Structures are given as structure tokens and as C-alpha cells.
Amino acid sequence: MSDRKPTLSSLSRRSFLGIAWGGSLAVLLGQAVIALLNYLRPVASGGFGGQVYAGKVEEFAINSVNRILAGRFFIVRSPEGFLALWQKCTHLGCAVPWVEEEGQFHCPCHGSLFDRNGEVLGGPAPRPLDTFPVTVRSGEVWVDTSKPTQRSKFDPSQITGA
Ligand code: FES
């Protein structure tokens, strides 16, 4: 057994190294946890999965259908207001384009057809296109893409007034 007693300077060095090592480990672990939480958290704004800004009210002509790419939906503007339709086909999930010349949504995968309110006109789709809640505030149109709504048919109550 050594009778050498630890000196103040050796204890301080040991303590310093222990604190530095532990502190570095804690910072690294904290950063990893924050990165993981950010990765797992749904998008809060600005893109699909959160609130998406579609545009100013006056940018949407009456009776127009506009695709909002970032939100993966269409804004249908009628005299009564706005309807946001998810672009996802209710058959097997293909992205459904609006075909202006046909005046309908026409799924390229298996040929389902939907009218401007998203109701099924033909093909294998089992129900209308899903909708997202629309909010108009301060002249801006916002769509909550975190809450798709399935429906069995179109009803004017699904339209949000301008
Ligand atoms: S995925 Fe659209 S018709 Fe099949």
C-alpha cells in the first residue's frame, strides 16, 4: 500500500478531467437527443404535415383549381369560398392531377375521375378526395395538412367562406 497522499494539484487535475469528460459527453448526448426529437417531430409549419400558407384570397380566381405543391393539395375556389382537396387518390394513393381541359381530376394510375369538389365521377376510387381544414385570416388562405378528413360525399358545409 502506498503511503503517498494525493496532492491538491493532482486532485484538481483529476477533477478537471472528470468534469470535462462528463460535460462533453452530456453535451454530445443532449445534441443527439435534440436531433432525434427534431427528426421525429411532425412539421409544424411551412410544409406538408403542418399549416401551409396557400396564398392571398385575391390570388384565387372564382371557379379556379390551383395546386399547392408544398402542401400536396388543391385549392378549389368557388363563389362560396375555399375547399382544400388532398391530391392523394382514395383508391391506392396516386397523386391525382387536375386536368383543366377535362374540368376534372383524372388519376393516371387506374383512371378514377373526380369533379371539382372531389366527388367520384368514375373509376375504382371508393370515396371522394379527402379534404383539409381551411382558415382564412387577414386575407390569407391557410390549410392544416395535419388533419385530412374522409367524407362520403361533397356537402357545401365543407367550404370555408372567404
Ligand atoms: S390510385 Fe387512383 S385510380 Fe387507382
Backbone and ligand atoms as CSV (ligand in chain L), in Angstrom:
chain,resi,resn,atom,element,x,y,z
A,1,MET,N,N,0.842,-1.174,0.000
A,1,MET,CA,C,0.000,0.000,0.000
A,1,MET,C,C,0.879,1.226,0.000
A,2,SER,N,N,0.523,2.156,-0.853
A,2,SER,CA,C,1.315,3.365,-0.952
A,2,SER,C,C,0.912,4.339,0.129
A,3,ASP,N,N,1.917,4.967,0.722
A,3,ASP,CA,C,1.591,5.971,1.727
A,3,ASP,C,C,1.631,7.373,1.148
A,4,ARG,N,N,1.679,7.371,-0.180
A,4,ARG,CA,C,1.703,8.676,-0.837
A,4,ARG,C,C,0.312,9.285,-0.823
A,5,LYS,N,N,0.194,10.462,-0.328
A,5,LYS,CA,C,-1.099,11.130,-0.266
A,5,LYS,C,C,-1.314,11.954,-1.534
A,6,PRO,N,N,-2.517,12.005,-2.014
A,6,PRO,CA,C,-2.775,12.827,-3.196
A,6,PRO,C,C,-2.556,14.296,-2.896
A,7,THR,N,N,-1.959,14.958,-3.827
A,7,THR,CA,C,-1.713,16.387,-3.654
A,7,THR,C,C,-2.902,17.168,-4.194
A,8,LEU,N,N,-2.969,18.400,-3.801
A,8,LEU,CA,C,-4.054,19.266,-4.247
A,8,LEU,C,C,-4.057,19.408,-5.762
A,9,SER,N,N,-2.841,19.523,-6.367
A,9,SER,CA,C,-2.782,19.724,-7.814
A,9,SER,C,C,-3.218,18.468,-8.564
A,10,SER,N,N,-2.889,17.250,-8.069
A,10,SER,CA,C,-3.304,16.034,-8.770
A,10,SER,C,C,-4.815,15.840,-8.647
A,11,LEU,N,N,-5.408,16.151,-7.508
A,11,LEU,CA,C,-6.859,16.050,-7.361
A,11,LEU,C,C,-7.554,17.041,-8.282
A,12,SER,N,N,-7.041,18.204,-8.367
A,12,SER,CA,C,-7.650,19.213,-9.230
A,12,SER,C,C,-7.596,18.778,-10.677
A,13,ARG,N,N,-6.471,18.202,-11.100
A,13,ARG,CA,C,-6.337,17.753,-12.484
A,13,ARG,C,C,-7.330,16.621,-12.765
A,14,ARG,N,N,-7.402,15.693,-11.791
A,14,ARG,CA,C,-8.331,14.576,-11.953
A,14,ARG,C,C,-9.780,15.072,-12.006
A,15,SER,N,N,-10.089,15.975,-11.111
A,15,SER,CA,C,-11.453,16.522,-11.095
A,15,SER,C,C,-11.758,17.250,-12.392
A,16,PHE,N,N,-10.770,18.040,-12.837
A,16,PHE,CA,C,-10.982,18.805,-14.065
A,16,PHE,C,C,-11.233,17.874,-15.244
A,17,LEU,N,N,-10.418,16.829,-15.371
A,17,LEU,CA,C,-10.580,15.885,-16.479
A,17,LEU,C,C,-11.927,15.170,-16.396
A,18,GLY,N,N,-12.322,14.814,-15.180
A,18,GLY,CA,C,-13.613,14.148,-14.997
A,18,GLY,C,C,-14.763,15.041,-15.389
A,19,ILE,N,N,-14.706,16.292,-14.955
A,19,ILE,CA,C,-15.776,17.246,-15.280
A,19,ILE,C,C,-15.801,17.520,-16.785
A,20,ALA,N,N,-14.612,17.709,-17.371
A,20,ALA,CA,C,-14.541,17.987,-18.815
A,20,ALA,C,C,-15.080,16.814,-19.618
A,21,TRP,N,N,-14.676,15.621,-19.242
A,21,TRP,CA,C,-15.132,14.420,-19.944
A,21,TRP,C,C,-16.650,14.246,-19.792
A,22,GLY,N,N,-17.122,14.355,-18.580
A,22,GLY,CA,C,-18.559,14.216,-18.313
A,22,GLY,C,C,-19.363,15.296,-19.001
A,23,GLY,N,N,-18.845,16.533,-18.962
A,23,GLY,CA,C,-19.551,17.645,-19.616
A,23,GLY,C,C,-19.632,17.454,-21.113
A,24,SER,N,N,-18.525,17.022,-21.730
A,24,SER,CA,C,-18.526,16.794,-23.182
A,24,SER,C,C,-19.522,15.704,-23.553
A,25,LEU,N,N,-19.533,14.660,-22.755
A,25,LEU,CA,C,-20.455,13.546,-23.008
A,25,LEU,C,C,-21.907,14.023,-22.891
A,26,ALA,N,N,-22.183,14.836,-21.869
A,26,ALA,CA,C,-23.548,15.346,-21.677
A,26,ALA,C,C,-23.972,16.227,-22.851
A,27,VAL,N,N,-23.054,17.083,-23.340
A,27,VAL,CA,C,-23.375,17.967,-24.475
A,27,VAL,C,C,-23.654,17.127,-25.721
A,28,LEU,N,N,-22.793,16.131,-25.975
A,28,LEU,CA,C,-22.997,15.268,-27.146
A,28,LEU,C,C,-24.323,14.522,-27.068
A,29,LEU,N,N,-24.609,13.986,-25.887
A,29,LEU,CA,C,-25.860,13.254,-25.693
A,29,LEU,C,C,-27.058,14.182,-25.873
A,30,GLY,N,N,-26.962,15.384,-25.336
A,30,GLY,CA,C,-28.044,16.368,-25.482
A,30,GLY,C,C,-28.292,16.715,-26.933
A,31,GLN,N,N,-27.218,16.925,-27.691
A,31,GLN,CA,C,-27.362,17.247,-29.114
A,31,GLN,C,C,-27.996,16.087,-29.876
A,32,ALA,N,N,-27.604,14.862,-29.531
A,32,ALA,CA,C,-28.177,13.694,-30.206
A,32,ALA,C,C,-29.667,13.585,-29.914
A,33,VAL,N,N,-30.052,13.837,-28.659
A,33,VAL,CA,C,-31.473,13.759,-28.287
A,33,VAL,C,C,-32.265,14.848,-29.015
A,34,ILE,N,N,-31.736,16.063,-29.063
A,34,ILE,CA,C,-32.423,17.166,-29.756
A,34,ILE,C,C,-32.575,16.844,-31.238
A,35,ALA,N,N,-31.505,16.343,-31.867
A,35,ALA,CA,C,-31.571,15.983,-33.290
A,35,ALA,C,C,-32.615,14.899,-33.531
A,36,LEU,N,N,-32.682,13.916,-32.645
A,36,LEU,CA,C,-33.658,12.833,-32.792
A,36,LEU,C,C,-35.079,13.371,-32.639
A,37,LEU,N,N,-35.302,14.239,-31.648
A,37,LEU,CA,C,-36.643,14.803,-31.448
A,37,LEU,C,C,-37.060,15.654,-32.645
A,38,ASN,N,N,-36.142,16.442,-33.192
A,38,ASN,CA,C,-36.453,17.253,-34.371
A,38,ASN,C,C,-36.800,16.374,-35.563
A,39,TYR,N,N,-36.095,15.248,-35.676
A,39,TYR,CA,C,-36.358,14.337,-36.794
A,39,TYR,C,C,-37.735,13.705,-36.666
A,40,LEU,N,N,-38.118,13.348,-35.445
A,40,LEU,CA,C,-39.374,12.637,-35.227
A,40,LEU,C,C,-40.586,13.570,-35.177
A,41,ARG,N,N,-40.378,14.836,-34.872
A,41,ARG,CA,C,-41.486,15.772,-34.706
A,41,ARG,C,C,-42.140,16.070,-36.048
A,42,PRO,N,N,-43.505,16.079,-36.096
A,42,PRO,CA,C,-44.162,16.433,-37.346
A,42,PRO,C,C,-43.856,17.885,-37.711
A,43,VAL,N,N,-43.864,18.179,-38.991
A,43,VAL,CA,C,-43.585,19.537,-39.439
A,43,VAL,C,C,-44.650,20.475,-38.878
A,44,ALA,N,N,-44.223,21.512,-38.181
A,44,ALA,CA,C,-45.184,22.410,-37.538
A,44,ALA,C,C,-45.716,23.458,-38.497
A,45,SER,N,N,-44.948,23.856,-39.475
A,45,SER,CA,C,-45.436,24.869,-40.397
A,45,SER,C,C,-44.603,24.847,-41.665
A,46,GLY,N,N,-45.219,25.357,-42.709
A,46,GLY,CA,C,-44.467,25.567,-43.932
A,46,GLY,C,C,-44.458,24.411,-44.897
A,47,GLY,N,N,-44.863,23.230,-44.521
A,47,GLY,CA,C,-44.840,22.101,-45.438
A,47,GLY,C,C,-45.902,21.087,-45.082
A,48,PHE,N,N,-45.971,20.058,-45.908
A,48,PHE,CA,C,-46.981,19.025,-45.688
A,48,PHE,C,C,-46.836,18.423,-44.302
A,49,GLY,N,N,-47.957,18.275,-43.620
A,49,GLY,CA,C,-47.947,17.761,-42.258
A,49,GLY,C,C,-48.206,18.852,-41.245
A,50,GLY,N,N,-48.238,20.111,-41.693
A,50,GLY,CA,C,-48.484,21.228,-40.790
A,50,GLY,C,C,-49.341,22.279,-41.462
A,51,GLN,N,N,-49.314,23.472,-40.914
A,51,GLN,CA,C,-50.050,24.593,-41.501
A,51,GLN,C,C,-49.315,25.052,-42.762
A,52,VAL,N,N,-50.036,25.138,-43.858
A,52,VAL,CA,C,-49.418,25.541,-45.118
A,52,VAL,C,C,-50.105,26.809,-45.623
A,53,TYR,N,N,-49.293,27.796,-45.922
A,53,TYR,CA,C,-49.818,29.034,-46.495
A,53,TYR,C,C,-50.079,28.795,-47.977
A,54,ALA,N,N,-51.340,28.978,-48.398
A,54,ALA,CA,C,-51.698,28.712,-49.796
A,54,ALA,C,C,-51.584,29.961,-50.660
A,55,GLY,N,N,-51.869,31.115,-50.090
A,55,GLY,CA,C,-51.780,32.355,-50.859
A,55,GLY,C,C,-52.786,33.373,-50.342
A,56,LYS,N,N,-52.796,34.526,-50.991
A,56,LYS,CA,C,-53.753,35.572,-50.610
A,56,LYS,C,C,-55.092,35.272,-51.278
A,57,VAL,N,N,-56.161,35.664,-50.639
A,57,VAL,CA,C,-57.512,35.388,-51.149
A,57,VAL,C,C,-57.648,35.838,-52.595
A,58,GLU,N,N,-57.143,37.035,-52.904
A,58,GLU,CA,C,-57.339,37.596,-54.252
A,58,GLU,C,C,-56.517,36.864,-55.331
A,59,GLU,N,N,-55.593,36.014,-54.915
A,59,GLU,CA,C,-54.803,35.257,-55.894
A,59,GLU,C,C,-55.582,34.082,-56.490
A,60,PHE,N,N,-56.718,33.770,-55.893
A,60,PHE,CA,C,-57.507,32.634,-56.364
A,60,PHE,C,C,-58.754,33.137,-57.079
A,61,ALA,N,N,-58.784,32.951,-58.401
A,61,ALA,CA,C,-59.942,33.378,-59.180
A,61,ALA,C,C,-61.142,32.503,-58.836
A,62,ILE,N,N,-62.318,33.102,-58.888
A,62,ILE,CA,C,-63.547,32.329,-58.661
A,62,ILE,C,C,-63.606,31.200,-59.700
A,63,ASN,N,N,-63.994,30.022,-59.262
A,63,ASN,CA,C,-64.106,28.804,-60.094
A,63,ASN,C,C,-62.758,28.276,-60.590
A,64,SER,N,N,-61.688,28.588,-59.870
A,64,SER,CA,C,-60.367,28.071,-60.249
A,64,SER,C,C,-59.986,26.893,-59.359
A,65,VAL,N,N,-59.052,26.090,-59.875
A,65,VAL,CA,C,-58.464,24.987,-59.104
A,65,VAL,C,C,-56.955,25.174,-59.188
A,66,ASN,N,N,-56.303,25.339,-58.060
A,66,ASN,CA,C,-54.854,25.583,-58.027
A,66,ASN,C,C,-54.162,24.550,-57.156
A,67,ARG,N,N,-53.087,24.023,-57.705
A,67,ARG,CA,C,-52.299,23.057,-56.933
A,67,ARG,C,C,-51.307,23.806,-56.056
A,68,ILE,N,N,-51.257,23.420,-54.784
A,68,ILE,CA,C,-50.266,23.972,-53.856
A,68,ILE,C,C,-49.271,22.851,-53.594
A,69,LEU,N,N,-48.175,22.931,-54.319
A,69,LEU,CA,C,-47.195,21.842,-54.342
A,69,LEU,C,C,-46.666,21.488,-52.953
A,70,ALA,N,N,-46.286,22.518,-52.180
A,70,ALA,CA,C,-45.671,22.280,-50.865
A,70,ALA,C,C,-46.612,21.550,-49.918
A,71,GLY,N,N,-47.913,21.722,-50.115
A,71,GLY,CA,C,-48.877,21.113,-49.202
A,71,GLY,C,C,-49.531,19.867,-49.757
A,72,ARG,N,N,-49.228,19.534,-51.023
A,72,ARG,CA,C,-49.800,18.345,-51.659
A,72,ARG,C,C,-51.326,18.401,-51.720
A,73,PHE,N,N,-51.871,19.590,-51.957
A,73,PHE,CA,C,-53.323,19.714,-52.057
A,73,PHE,C,C,-53.685,20.709,-53.160
A,74,PHE,N,N,-54.976,20.746,-53.438
A,74,PHE,CA,C,-55.524,21.708,-54.388
A,74,PHE,C,C,-56.443,22.652,-53.631
A,75,ILE,N,N,-56.401,23.909,-54.017
A,75,ILE,CA,C,-57.379,24.871,-53.510
A,75,ILE,C,C,-58.431,25.054,-54.598
A,76,VAL,N,N,-59.653,24.721,-54.264
A,76,VAL,CA,C,-60.770,24.921,-55.177
A,76,VAL,C,C,-61.496,26.176,-54.710
A,77,ARG,N,N,-61.526,27.173,-55.574
A,77,ARG,CA,C,-62.190,28.431,-55.215
A,77,ARG,C,C,-63.543,28.481,-55.909
A,78,SER,N,N,-64.573,28.589,-55.120
A,78,SER,CA,C,-65.919,28.731,-55.670
A,78,SER,C,C,-66.457,30.080,-55.208
A,79,PRO,N,N,-67.606,30.502,-55.720
A,79,PRO,CA,C,-68.171,31.773,-55.246
A,79,PRO,C,C,-68.407,31.747,-53.730
A,80,GLU,N,N,-68.625,30.559,-53.182
A,80,GLU,CA,C,-68.916,30.439,-51.743
A,80,GLU,C,C,-67.651,30.476,-50.879
A,81,GLY,N,N,-66.499,30.114,-51.449
A,81,GLY,CA,C,-65.280,30.112,-50.646
A,81,GLY,C,C,-64.264,29.101,-51.132
A,82,PHE,N,N,-63.584,28.469,-50.156
A,82,PHE,CA,C,-62.436,27.606,-50.464
A,82,PHE,C,C,-62.648,26.176,-49.976
A,83,LEU,N,N,-62.142,25.256,-50.786
A,83,LEU,CA,C,-62.129,23.844,-50.424
A,83,LEU,C,C,-60.706,23.359,-50.698
A,84,ALA,N,N,-60.091,22.695,-49.725
A,84,ALA,CA,C,-58.737,22.144,-49.921
A,84,ALA,C,C,-58.857,20.635,-50.088
A,85,LEU,N,N,-58.430,20.130,-51.227
A,85,LEU,CA,C,-58.515,18.703,-51.535
A,85,LEU,C,C,-57.121,18.095,-51.543
A,86,TRP,N,N,-56.936,17.041,-50.790
A,86,TRP,CA,C,-55.667,16.309,-50.795
A,86,TRP,C,C,-55.505,15.676,-52.166
A,87,GLN,N,N,-54.317,15.753,-52.712
A,87,GLN,CA,C,-54.064,15.217,-54.054
A,87,GLN,C,C,-54.019,13.684,-54.092
A,88,LYS,N,N,-54.088,13.047,-52.935
A,88,LYS,CA,C,-53.914,11.587,-52.853
A,88,LYS,C,C,-55.200,10.858,-53.265
A,89,CYS,N,N,-55.083,10.031,-54.293
A,89,CYS,CA,C,-56.241,9.275,-54.771
A,89,CYS,C,C,-56.751,8.350,-53.671
A,90,THR,N,N,-58.068,8.284,-53.537
A,90,THR,CA,C,-58.651,7.446,-52.480
A,90,THR,C,C,-58.712,5.975,-52.894
A,91,HIS,N,N,-58.231,5.656,-54.102
A,91,HIS,CA,C,-58.130,4.249,-54.487
A,91,HIS,C,C,-56.854,3.670,-53.882
A,92,LEU,N,N,-55.713,3.933,-54.513
A,92,LEU,CA,C,-54.461,3.372,-53.994
A,92,LEU,C,C,-53.397,4.434,-53.725
A,93,GLY,N,N,-53.806,5.690,-53.707
A,93,GLY,CA,C,-52.904,6.730,-53.226
A,93,GLY,C,C,-52.060,7.466,-54.238
A,94,CYS,N,N,-52.287,7.281,-55.525
A,94,CYS,CA,C,-51.522,8.046,-56.517
A,94,CYS,C,C,-51.846,9.536,-56.401
A,95,ALA,N,N,-50.899,10.382,-56.821
A,95,ALA,CA,C,-51.155,11.811,-56.877
A,95,ALA,C,C,-52.066,12.085,-58.071
A,96,VAL,N,N,-53.167,12.755,-57.803
A,96,VAL,CA,C,-54.172,12.990,-58.840
A,96,VAL,C,C,-54.045,14.418,-59.366
A,97,PRO,N,N,-53.777,14.595,-60.654
A,97,PRO,CA,C,-53.696,15.956,-61.193
A,97,PRO,C,C,-55.074,16.494,-61.578
A,98,TRP,N,N,-55.193,17.810,-61.533
A,98,TRP,CA,C,-56.374,18.490,-62.079
A,98,TRP,C,C,-56.132,18.667,-63.569
A,99,VAL,N,N,-57.081,18.236,-64.399
A,99,VAL,CA,C,-56.945,18.381,-65.847
A,99,VAL,C,C,-57.926,19.462,-66.299
A,100,GLU,N,N,-57.382,20.623,-66.541
A,100,GLU,CA,C,-58.219,21.796,-66.842
A,100,GLU,C,C,-59.103,21.559,-68.074
A,101,GLU,N,N,-58.533,20.919,-69.115
A,101,GLU,CA,C,-59.295,20.697,-70.351
A,101,GLU,C,C,-60.503,19.788,-70.110
A,102,GLU,N,N,-60.369,18.867,-69.165
A,102,GLU,CA,C,-61.469,17.943,-68.856
A,102,GLU,C,C,-62.388,18.511,-67.776
A,103,GLY,N,N,-61.879,19.482,-67.023
A,103,GLY,CA,C,-62.658,20.044,-65.928
A,103,GLY,C,C,-62.859,19.041,-64.799
A,104,GLN,N,N,-61.865,18.185,-64.586
A,104,GLN,CA,C,-61.968,17.170,-63.536
A,104,GLN,C,C,-60.573,16.697,-63.123
A,105,PHE,N,N,-60.534,16.056,-61.964
A,105,PHE,CA,C,-59.307,15.379,-61.543
A,105,PHE,C,C,-59.312,14.014,-62.219
A,106,HIS,N,N,-58.150,13.634,-62.741
A,106,HIS,CA,C,-58.080,12.394,-63.510
A,106,HIS,C,C,-56.866,11.609,-63.024
A,107,CYS,N,N,-57.105,10.534,-62.281
A,107,CYS,CA,C,-55.994,9.759,-61.728
A,107,CYS,C,C,-55.293,8.977,-62.849
A,108,PRO,N,N,-53.971,9.135,-62.958
A,108,PRO,CA,C,-53.245,8.472,-64.038
A,108,PRO,C,C,-53.049,6.975,-63.786
A,109,CYS,N,N,-53.286,6.509,-62.573
A,109,CYS,CA,C,-52.965,5.112,-62.258
A,109,CYS,C,C,-54.028,4.130,-62.734
A,110,HIS,N,N,-55.271,4.351,-62.332
A,110,HIS,CA,C,-56.328,3.405,-62.725
A,110,HIS,C,C,-57.559,4.133,-63.257
A,111,GLY,N,N,-57.402,5.406,-63.533
A,111,GLY,CA,C,-58.451,6.133,-64.245
A,111,GLY,C,C,-59.600,6.681,-63.420
A,112,SER,N,N,-59.460,6.763,-62.105
A,112,SER,CA,C,-60.558,7.372,-61.338
A,112,SER,C,C,-60.711,8.835,-61.721
A,113,LEU,N,N,-61.951,9.278,-61.741
A,113,LEU,CA,C,-62.275,10.656,-62.092
A,113,LEU,C,C,-63.008,11.304,-60.922
A,114,PHE,N,N,-62.661,12.563,-60.668
A,114,PHE,CA,C,-63.302,13.300,-59.573
A,114,PHE,C,C,-63.714,14.676,-60.099
A,115,ASP,N,N,-64.858,15.170,-59.650
A,115,ASP,CA,C,-65.249,16.514,-60.076
A,115,ASP,C,C,-64.487,17.563,-59.263
A,116,ARG,N,N,-64.777,18.830,-59.491
A,116,ARG,CA,C,-64.012,19.905,-58.863
A,116,ARG,C,C,-64.191,19.952,-57.342
A,117,ASN,N,N,-65.220,19.304,-56.827
A,117,ASN,CA,C,-65.392,19.220,-55.374
A,117,ASN,C,C,-64.827,17.923,-54.813
A,118,GLY,N,N,-64.196,17.153,-55.690
A,118,GLY,CA,C,-63.554,15.916,-55.253
A,118,GLY,C,C,-64.456,14.705,-55.257
A,119,GLU,N,N,-65.699,14.854,-55.720
A,119,GLU,CA,C,-66.610,13.699,-55.739
A,119,GLU,C,C,-66.261,12.752,-56.877
A,120,VAL,N,N,-66.454,11.457,-56.647
A,120,VAL,CA,C,-66.116,10.441,-57.638
A,120,VAL,C,C,-67.092,10.495,-58.805
A,121,LEU,N,N,-66.529,10.566,-60.012
A,121,LEU,CA,C,-67.339,10.531,-61.235
A,121,LEU,C,C,-67.236,9.176,-61.926
A,122,GLY,N,N,-66.129,8.462,-61.644
A,122,GLY,CA,C,-65.937,7.164,-62.279
A,122,GLY,C,C,-64.658,6.518,-61.801
A,123,GLY,N,N,-64.488,5.243,-62.149
A,123,GLY,CA,C,-63.271,4.527,-61.762
A,123,GLY,C,C,-63.408,3.843,-60.417
A,124,PRO,N,N,-62.306,3.237,-59.968
A,124,PRO,CA,C,-62.368,2.399,-58.767
A,124,PRO,C,C,-62.305,3.149,-57.424
A,125,ALA,N,N,-62.117,4.462,-57.427
A,125,ALA,CA,C,-61.992,5.188,-56.152
A,125,ALA,C,C,-63.251,4.978,-55.302
A,126,PRO,N,N,-63.086,4.597,-54.040
A,126,PRO,CA,C,-64.243,4.261,-53.208
A,126,PRO,C,C,-64.949,5.458,-52.563
A,127,ARG,N,N,-64.275,6.624,-52.553
A,127,ARG,CA,C,-64.882,7.788,-51.895
A,127,ARG,C,C,-64.257,9.064,-52.465
A,128,PRO,N,N,-64.870,10.202,-52.194
A,128,PRO,CA,C,-64.310,11.472,-52.699
A,128,PRO,C,C,-62.898,11.729,-52.163
A,129,LEU,N,N,-62.210,12.652,-52.818
A,129,LEU,CA,C,-60.891,13.080,-52.330
A,129,LEU,C,C,-61.047,13.637,-50.918
A,130,ASP,N,N,-60.067,13.367,-50.075
A,130,ASP,CA,C,-60.108,13.860,-48.700
A,130,ASP,C,C,-59.874,15.371,-48.688
A,131,THR,N,N,-60.366,16.000,-47.635
A,131,THR,CA,C,-60.218,17.453,-47.510
A,131,THR,C,C,-59.310,17.788,-46.326
A,132,PHE,N,N,-58.818,19.024,-46.349
A,132,PHE,CA,C,-58.067,19.573,-45.217
A,132,PHE,C,C,-58.807,20.827,-44.736
A,133,PRO,N,N,-58.744,21.122,-43.438
A,133,PRO,CA,C,-59.375,22.347,-42.930
A,133,PRO,C,C,-58.702,23.584,-43.512
A,134,VAL,N,N,-59.526,24.540,-43.923
A,134,VAL,CA,C,-59.038,25.810,-44.466
A,134,VAL,C,C,-59.376,26.925,-43.486
A,135,THR,N,N,-58.441,27.829,-43.298
A,135,THR,CA,C,-58.670,29.021,-42.474
A,135,THR,C,C,-58.310,30.242,-43.304
A,136,VAL,N,N,-59.194,31.225,-43.304
A,136,VAL,CA,C,-58.885,32.489,-43.965
A,136,VAL,C,C,-58.719,33.535,-42.877
A,137,ARG,N,N,-57.499,34.099,-42.796
A,137,ARG,CA,C,-57.254,35.125,-41.780
A,137,ARG,C,C,-56.409,36.242,-42.382
A,138,SER,N,N,-56.855,37.450,-42.139
A,138,SER,CA,C,-56.173,38.645,-42.660
A,138,SER,C,C,-55.948,38.541,-44.167
A,139,GLY,N,N,-56.925,38.032,-44.865
A,139,GLY,CA,C,-56.822,37.943,-46.324
A,139,GLY,C,C,-55.902,36.843,-46.825
A,140,GLU,N,N,-55.476,35.956,-45.935
A,140,GLU,CA,C,-54.585,34.862,-46.327
A,140,GLU,C,C,-55.286,33.515,-46.142
A,141,VAL,N,N,-54.987,32.598,-47.064
A,141,VAL,CA,C,-55.584,31.263,-47.001
A,141,VAL,C,C,-54.558,30.287,-46.438
A,142,TRP,N,N,-54.919,29.639,-45.336
A,142,TRP,CA,C,-54.053,28.669,-44.670
A,142,TRP,C,C,-54.750,27.316,-44.634
A,143,VAL,N,N,-53.969,26.268,-44.787
A,143,VAL,CA,C,-54.527,24.916,-44.803
A,143,VAL,C,C,-53.777,24.050,-43.800
A,144,ASP,N,N,-54.538,23.355,-42.965
A,144,ASP,CA,C,-53.932,22.474,-41.958
A,144,ASP,C,C,-53.817,21.063,-42.540
A,145,THR,N,N,-52.630,20.724,-43.025
A,145,THR,CA,C,-52.443,19.421,-43.674
A,145,THR,C,C,-52.179,18.288,-42.677
A,146,SER,N,N,-52.311,18.598,-41.388
A,146,SER,CA,C,-52.142,17.530,-40.394
A,146,SER,C,C,-53.462,16.809,-40.137
A,147,LYS,N,N,-54.560,17.352,-40.705
A,147,LYS,CA,C,-55.875,16.794,-40.377
A,147,LYS,C,C,-56.706,16.485,-41.619
A,148,PRO,N,N,-56.350,15.438,-42.379
A,148,PRO,CA,C,-57.197,15.085,-43.518
A,148,PRO,C,C,-58.539,14.522,-43.036
A,149,THR,N,N,-59.576,14.855,-43.768
A,149,THR,CA,C,-60.918,14.382,-43.417
A,149,THR,C,C,-61.465,13.522,-44.543
A,150,GLN,N,N,-61.859,12.310,-44.201
A,150,GLN,CA,C,-62.526,11.451,-45.179
A,150,GLN,C,C,-64.000,11.832,-45.196
A,151,ARG,N,N,-64.615,11.698,-46.354
A,151,ARG,CA,C,-66.039,12.024,-46.460
A,151,ARG,C,C,-66.684,11.071,-47.441
A,152,SER,N,N,-67.977,10.920,-47.319
A,152,SER,CA,C,-68.697,10.010,-48.217
A,152,SER,C,C,-69.257,10.761,-49.413
A,153,LYS,N,N,-69.441,12.083,-49.256
A,153,LYS,CA,C,-69.928,12.895,-50.382
A,153,LYS,C,C,-69.595,14.354,-50.119
A,154,PHE,N,N,-69.705,15.137,-51.169
A,154,PHE,CA,C,-69.489,16.572,-51.019
A,154,PHE,C,C,-70.719,17.215,-50.387
A,155,ASP,N,N,-70.450,18.176,-49.509
A,155,ASP,CA,C,-71.519,18.970,-48.922
A,155,ASP,C,C,-71.030,20.410,-48.878
A,156,PRO,N,N,-71.877,21.375,-49.213
A,156,PRO,CA,C,-71.422,22.768,-49.205
A,156,PRO,C,C,-70.858,23.240,-47.862
A,157,SER,N,N,-71.230,22.551,-46.786
A,157,SER,CA,C,-70.694,22.950,-45.474
A,157,SER,C,C,-69.189,22.704,-45.377
A,158,GLN,N,N,-68.626,21.946,-46.333
A,158,GLN,CA,C,-67.183,21.675,-46.328
A,158,GLN,C,C,-66.391,22.871,-46.845
A,159,ILE,N,N,-67.087,23.832,-47.436
A,159,ILE,CA,C,-66.424,25.025,-47.990
A,159,ILE,C,C,-66.234,26.061,-46.895
A,160,THR,N,N,-65.040,26.661,-46.870
A,160,THR,CA,C,-64.745,27.737,-45.935
A,160,THR,C,C,-64.954,29.066,-46.650
A,161,GLY,N,N,-65.798,29.905,-46.107
A,161,GLY,CA,C,-66.076,31.199,-46.733
A,161,GLY,C,C,-64.869,32.100,-46.761
A,162,ALA,N,N,-64.822,32.958,-47.791
A,162,ALA,CA,C,-63.675,33.871,-47.958
A,162,ALA,C,C,-63.803,35.038,-47.003
L,1,FES,S1,S,-54.753,5.061,-57.498
L,1,FES,FE1,FE,-56.114,6.415,-58.488
L,1,FES,S2,S,-57.412,5.113,-59.560
L,1,FES,FE2,FE,-56.086,3.759,-58.582
